[in-house]
Amino acid sequence: MLDVAIVGGGPVGATLAALAASSGLSIALFEARSGPSGDKRILALSHASRERLEEVRAWPAASATPIASIHISQRGGPGRTLLEAAEQALPALGYTVPYAALESELSTALRECGVPVRYGAACTGIRLASDAATLDLASGEEVHARLLVIADGGSSAARIPGVAFTEKDYGQLAIVGALRTDRPHGARAYERFTPQGPMALLPVEDRYALVWTAAPERARELLALEQSAFLAALQDAFGDRAGRFVSIEERNAFALKLRTVNSPVALRTVIVGNAAQALHPVAGQGLNLGLRDAAAVADLVRSMPEAAGSGEMLQAYREARRRDASRGVAFTDFLVSIFSDGRRIPTWGRGLALAVLDALPPARRLLAERMIYGAPS
């Protein structure tokens, strides 16, 4: 019997395994894919996430682009604010990192700390009992563990009786792509709110990663445009604060939904990351919230290894993560809803709020701190 079985070998599951390895418990990671994903996505990681990854020597320093400042504004109205790393006494507020680079570093870290990764180990069933959780794998193998952690995005959690999800469809698609401009980005990210949805430019090496949300029909129209027409539409929506847009590559789109689990714990089981809460990408909170989930489980495993999977540990995890998780969900959902009202009075009200925030350094520091570290337990 294992002490800890983790289902899902993405960044959250792998980070959890690496952090918990020092506990001395037997830990194994089970991943349905046949090998590393090679995913081309760009991830947004906070400074706090960097610190956790550095603990297990899995920080992809050579591939990370720092975000030294974040410019926040709204289309069609006044007001803006600027969050800066220097004001937080940090080298950066966050970083962009290629998924594949982080995946590679975590793979090396797991190998060095002796945690086995079982690729091609798809979960087909879960059975929970008071003394152990049992995984049924597609190969016919059964795996027993004192503590089961589900970090695979939610497909396995849905197999557990009593576990249910609440879903909110934002009615939006996020258009993503690799964007180039005619001026250096200066390590600055942009978050711009429009009545159609938020837009973001994140610095990645010598370019930006674009996230542009729009209604599905409008998003499909934009994707069908030739490059020059797409760039003109983007320039009109975003303005010239980042310079003139000169090229866009790898355009794609995905639907935006909020999904939350009714309970992050079950008998002998903890549910973390996107399996517990899948957020809108606004403000880049999703993965960072998941990594804080992973760190909380690892901290408990290391501090009370003899109680892995016990009711005491599960309750401690629930209490440790309740405030941060609920506020992270509420914060992103609030941003999407509050900036979607294009009427004159709400627009000017938001502009006043942005101006006040910009004029009050303590308020800016508190907002940046919450975005970096989450809400305290």
C-alpha positions in Angstrom: 0.0 0.0 0.0 1.2 3.5 -0.9 1.1 6.3 1.6 0.1 8.9 -1.0 -1.2 8.3 -4.6 -1.6 11.3 -6.8 -3.8 11.2 -9.9 -2.7 13.7 -12.5 0.9 14.5 -13.5 0.4 18.1 -14.5 2.2 21.1 -12.7 -0.1 20.8 -9.6 0.2 17.1 -9.1 3.9 17.0 -9.9 4.7 20.0 -7.6 2.7 18.3 -4.8 4.7 15.1 -5.2 8.0 16.9 -5.2 7.2 19.0 -2.2 5.9 16.0 -0.2 8.8 13.7 -1.1 10.9 14.9 1.9 8.2 13.4 4.2 9.8 9.9 3.8 6.4 8.5 2.8 5.9 6.2 -0.2 4.4 8.4 -3.0 3.6 7.7 -6.6 2.2 9.8 -9.4 -0.3 8.3 -11.9 -0.8 10.0 -15.3 -3.2 8.9 -18.1 -1.0 10.3 -20.9 1.6 8.0 -22.4 4.4 10.5 -21.7 5.2 14.2 -21.2 2.6 16.4 -22.9 4.9 18.9 -24.7 2.1 21.4 -24.2 2.8 24.7 -26.0 0.8 26.9 -23.6 2.3 29.8 -21.7 1.8 29.8 -18.0 1.5 32.8 -15.7 3.2 32.1 -12.3 3.3 34.4 -9.3 6.4 35.1 -7.3 5.0 32.8 -4.5 4.8 30.0 -7.1 8.4 30.5 -8.0 9.4 30.2 -4.4 7.6 26.9 -4.0 9.1 25.5 -7.2 12.6 26.6 -6.1 12.1 24.6 -3.0 12.2 21.4 -5.1 14.8 22.8 -7.6 12.2 22.8 -10.4 12.1 26.5 -11.3 12.8 26.9 -15.1 14.9 30.0 -14.7 16.3 29.9 -18.2 12.8 30.0 -19.7 11.1 32.4 -17.3 10.2 36.0 -18.4 9.7 38.4 -15.4 6.6 40.6 -15.1 7.9 43.7 -13.3 4.7 45.7 -13.6 1.0 45.3 -14.5 -0.9 48.1 -16.2 -4.7 47.9 -15.5 -7.2 49.9 -17.5 -10.7 49.8 -19.0 -11.9 50.5 -22.6 -14.4 53.3 -23.0 -13.8 54.9 -19.6 -11.3 56.8 -17.5 -9.0 55.4 -14.8 -6.0 53.2 -14.7 -3.6 51.8 -12.1 -0.1 50.3 -12.2 1.2 47.5 -9.9 5.0 47.4 -9.6 7.3 44.8 -8.2 9.6 47.4 -6.8 6.7 48.6 -4.6 6.5 45.0 -3.2 10.3 44.8 -2.8 10.3 41.8 -5.1 12.3 41.1 -8.2 9.1 40.5 -10.1 5.4 40.2 -9.5 5.2 37.1 -11.5 6.6 35.3 -14.5 5.6 33.7 -17.8 6.9 30.2 -18.3 6.4 27.7 -21.2 4.4 24.7 -20.0 6.9 22.3 -21.5 9.8 23.9 -19.7 8.1 23.6 -16.3 7.1 20.1 -17.1 10.7 19.1 -17.9 12.0 20.7 -14.7 9.4 19.0 -12.6 10.1 15.6 -14.2 13.8 16.0 -13.3 12.9 17.0 -9.8 10.7 13.9 -9.3 13.4 11.7 -10.7 16.0 13.1 -8.3 13.8 12.8 -5.2 12.8 9.2 -6.1 9.0 9.7 -6.8 7.9 7.3 -9.5 5.7 8.6 -12.3 3.4 6.0 -13.9 2.6 7.2 -17.4 -0.3 5.5 -19.3 -2.0 4.8 -16.0 -5.5 6.0 -16.6 -7.9 5.9 -13.7 -11.1 4.0 -14.5 -12.6 3.8 -10.9 -12.2 4.9 -7.4 -13.3 3.1 -4.2 -13.0 4.7 -0.8 -13.0 3.0 2.5 -12.1 4.1 6.1 -8.6 2.5 5.9 -7.6 3.2 2.3 -8.5 4.6 -1.1 -8.4 2.2 -4.1 -7.6 3.3 -7.7 -8.7 1.0 -10.5 -6.4 1.5 -13.5 -7.2 0.8 -17.1 -4.5 -2.0 -17.1 -6.6 -3.9 -14.5 -4.2 -3.0 -11.7 -5.5 -1.9 -8.3 -3.6 0.7 -6.3 -4.2 1.2 -2.6 -3.2 4.3 -0.7 -3.8 5.9 2.7 -4.2 9.3 1.0 -5.5 9.9 -2.5 -4.9 13.3 -4.2 -6.9 14.1 -7.3 -5.1 16.6 -9.5 -6.2 15.7 -13.0 -8.7 18.4 -13.7 -11.7 16.8 -12.3 -12.5 13.7 -14.4 -11.5 11.3 -11.6 -13.2 13.3 -8.9 -16.5 12.9 -10.7 -16.2 9.1 -10.1 -16.6 9.6 -6.3 -20.1 9.3 -4.9 -21.2 12.6 -3.4 -18.7 14.7 -5.3 -20.5 17.2 -7.6 -19.5 20.3 -9.6 -21.2 23.7 -10.1 -20.5 25.2 -13.5 -21.0 28.8 -14.8 -20.6 29.4 -18.5 -19.3 32.9 -19.2 -20.5 32.8 -22.8 -17.1 33.8 -23.9 -14.1 32.3 -25.9 -10.5 33.3 -25.1 -8.5 34.0 -28.2 -4.8 33.3 -27.6 -1.7 33.8 -29.7 1.9 34.9 -29.8 1.9 38.6 -30.5 4.7 40.9 -31.5 4.8 44.7 -31.3 7.1 47.5 -32.6 8.6 48.2 -29.2 10.1 46.2 -26.3 7.7 45.2 -23.6 9.9 46.3 -20.7 8.7 43.4 -18.6 5.2 45.0 -18.4 2.0 43.0 -18.5 -1.4 44.6 -19.4 -4.8 43.8 -18.2 -7.5 45.7 -20.1 -11.2 45.4 -19.4 -13.9 45.8 -22.1 -17.6 45.3 -22.0 -17.0 42.2 -24.2 -14.5 40.7 -21.7 -11.0 41.2 -20.4 -7.9 41.4 -22.5 -4.3 40.6 -21.4 -0.9 40.9 -22.8 1.8 39.0 -21.0 5.5 39.4 -21.7 7.1 36.2 -23.1 10.8 36.5 -24.2 10.7 39.2 -26.9 6.9 39.1 -27.5 3.6 38.9 -25.8 1.2 36.1 -25.0 -2.3 37.5 -26.0 -5.5 36.5 -24.2 -8.5 38.3 -25.8 -12.0 37.3 -24.6 -15.1 37.8 -26.7 -18.5 36.4 -27.3 -18.3 33.1 -29.3 -19.6 34.5 -32.6 -17.3 37.5 -32.4 -14.4 35.3 -31.5 -15.0 33.0 -34.5 -15.2 36.1 -36.7 -11.8 37.3 -35.4 -10.2 34.0 -35.9 -11.3 33.9 -39.5 -9.7 37.2 -40.3 -6.5 37.6 -42.2 -3.6 38.6 -40.0 -3.6 42.3 -40.9 -7.3 42.6 -40.3 -7.1 40.8 -37.0 -4.2 43.0 -35.8 -6.3 46.1 -36.8 -9.2 44.9 -34.8 -7.0 44.1 -31.8 -5.3 47.6 -32.1 -8.8 49.2 -32.1 -9.9 47.2 -29.0 -6.6 47.6 -27.0 -5.2 50.9 -28.0 -1.6 51.8 -28.5 -0.2 51.7 -25.0 1.9 48.6 -25.8 2.9 49.9 -29.2 1.8 48.9 -32.7 0.9 45.2 -33.2 3.0 43.8 -36.1 2.3 40.1 -36.2 0.3 37.3 -34.5 1.0 33.6 -34.6 -0.5 30.4 -33.3 -4.0 31.9 -32.9 -6.5 29.6 -31.1 -9.5 29.8 -28.8 -11.1 28.0 -25.9 -14.3 28.3 -24.0 -14.4 30.1 -20.6 -16.2 28.5 -17.7 -16.1 28.6 -13.9 -16.3 25.2 -12.3 -16.1 24.5 -8.6 -16.4 21.3 -6.6 -18.9 21.0 -3.7 -16.2 19.7 -1.3 -12.4 19.6 -1.7 -12.2 16.5 0.5 -13.8 13.1 0.6 -13.0 9.9 2.5 -9.2 9.5 2.4 -9.2 12.0 -0.5 -8.2 15.5 -1.3 -9.1 17.3 -4.5 -6.7 20.1 -5.7 -6.0 22.5 -8.6 -8.4 22.6 -11.5 -10.1 19.5 -10.2 -11.3 21.6 -7.3 -11.7 25.0 -9.0 -11.3 25.9 -12.7 -11.2 29.7 -13.0 -11.5 32.4 -15.7 -8.0 33.3 -16.8 -8.5 37.0 -15.8 -5.7 38.1 -13.4 -3.9 34.8 -13.9 -5.0 33.2 -10.6 -6.0 29.6 -11.6 -2.7 27.7 -11.7 -1.3 29.8 -8.8 -4.3 28.9 -6.7 -3.8 25.2 -7.6 -0.1 25.4 -6.6 -1.1 26.8 -3.2 -3.5 23.8 -2.9 -0.5 21.5 -3.6 1.7 23.3 -1.1 -0.9 23.0 1.6 -1.3 19.2 1.1 2.5 18.8 1.1 2.9 20.8 4.2 0.4 18.6 6.0 1.9 15.4 4.7 5.3 16.6 6.0 4.1 17.8 9.4 1.8 14.8 10.2 3.0 11.9 8.1 1.5 9.3 10.4 -1.9 10.8 9.8 -1.9 10.8 6.0 -5.5 10.5 4.7 -7.0 10.7 8.2 -10.0 12.7 9.1 -7.8 15.1 11.1 -5.6 15.8 8.1 -8.6 16.3 5.7 -10.2 18.7 8.1 -6.9 20.6 8.5 -6.6 20.9 4.7 -10.2 22.1 4.3 -9.7 24.8 6.9 -6.3 25.8 5.5 -7.6 26.3 2.0 -11.2 27.5 2.6 -10.6 31.2 2.7 -8.0 31.4 -0.1 -9.9 29.2 -2.5 -13.3 30.9 -2.0 -11.8 34.3 -2.3 -9.8 33.4 -5.4 -13.0 32.1 -7.1 -15.0 35.2 -6.0 -12.2 37.6 -7.1 -12.0 36.4 -10.6 -15.7 36.0 -11.1 -16.2 39.5 -9.7 -13.7 41.0 -12.1 -15.4 39.4 -15.1 -18.9 40.5 -14.0 -18.2 44.0 -12.8 -16.3 45.1 -15.9 -18.9 43.7 -18.3 -21.4 46.4 -17.7 -20.8 49.1 -20.4 -23.3 51.6 -19.1 -22.0 55.2 -18.4 -22.4 55.3 -14.6 -20.8 51.9 -13.9 -18.0 52.7 -16.3 -17.2 56.0 -14.6 -17.5 54.3 -11.2 -14.9 51.8 -12.2 -12.7 54.6 -13.5 -12.9 56.3 -10.1 -12.1 53.1 -8.3 -9.0 52.6 -10.6 -7.9 56.2 -10.0 -8.3 55.9 -6.2 -6.4 52.6 -6.3 -3.6 54.3 -8.2 -3.4 57.1 -5.7 -3.2 54.9 -2.6 0.0 52.9 -2.4 -1.2 50.8 0.6 -4.2 49.7 -1.4 -2.0 48.8 -4.4 0.4 46.8 -2.2 -2.5 44.9 -0.7 -4.0 44.0 -4.1 -0.6 42.9 -5.4 0.0 40.9 -2.2 -3.3 39.0 -2.6 -2.6 38.3 -6.2 0.9 36.9 -5.4 0.3 35.1 -2.1 -3.5 34.6 -2.0 -5.7 35.2 1.1 -4.1 34.2 4.4 -5.6 31.2 6.2 
